[in-house]
Amino acid sequence: MTGPEVLDVSRDAIVTLIVVASPVMLVGLAVGIAISLLQALTQIQEMTIAFVPKILAIFLSLIVALPFMAEKLHAEMLRIAARIVSG
C-alpha cells in the first residue's frame, strides 16, 4: 500500500468517525446547554442535575441512531475490505 492510499483510507476513516459520532454528540451538546441554561436561570448548582438528563438523552439517541451508525460503519468496512482484496 502506497502513501496516498494510506492517506485516503485514513481520511475516509476520520470522516466516517465524525459522521457516526456527530448525532450523539450533538444531542449531548444540546441537552447540556439546555440544562446549563436552566441551572443558570434557577441558580440550582447541583451536579447530578446535569449528568442524569444528559446520560438519558445520549442513551435514547444511541437507540434511535444505531441503525444509521451501523450502516455507515458497515459501508466503511466494505470499502476497506474491497481495498484489501484488490491489493
N, C-alpha and C positions, 0 to 999 in steps of 0.2 A: 504494500500500500504506500502510495507516494504522499508527500507532504500536503498537497492541495486536497487530496481525498480525505486525509485525516481532518483537515480543517473543515471540509464540507460536513463530515459526519459529526464533528464536534458542534458546529454551528446549528445543524438540524436538531441535535440533542438538547442544546440550550434553548432553542425556540420551542421545542416540544415541552420542555420543563416549565417554561414560562406560561405557555398556553394551558397546560394541565393544572398548574398550581394557582393560576390567577383567579378563578371563580371563588375558591375557598378563601384565598387571601383577601379578596375584595369584600366578601361577606364579613370576615373578621374585622376588617378596617371600618366598614360602615357601622357595625354593631358597637365597636369600640368608641367611635366618635359619638354615636348617639348616647351611649352610657356616660361618657365623659361630659357631654353637654348636660345631661340630666343631673349628674353629680355636681357640676358647677352651678346649675340653677338652684338646686335644693340644698347645697352645701353639705351633703352627706358624703363623707370621705371613707366609706367602708370598702376595703379591697375586694371582698368576696362579691360585692355587687357588680364589679367589673368583670370578674372571671366567669361566673356561672352563666350569664346570658351569652357571653362570647363562646364558651365551650359548647353550649347547646346549639347556637346558630351555626357554628362550624360543623358540628356533627350532622345537623339537618342538611346543610349544603353539601356535605360529602355524600349523603344518601341520594340527594337529588342529582348531583353532578357525576356520580360514579360511572354510569353508562358512557357519558361523554368522555370522561377521563380514560376509561378502559379502551374505548375505540381509538383515541389518539395514540395511546401507548402501543396498542396492537399494530396500528398502521406504521408507527416508527420502527417497531421490531421487524415487521415485514420488509421495510426498506433496508434495514441493516442486514437482515438475512439474505436479501437479494444481492446486496453488495458483496457479501461473503461468498455466496455461490458463484457469482460472476467472476470473482477473483480480482 
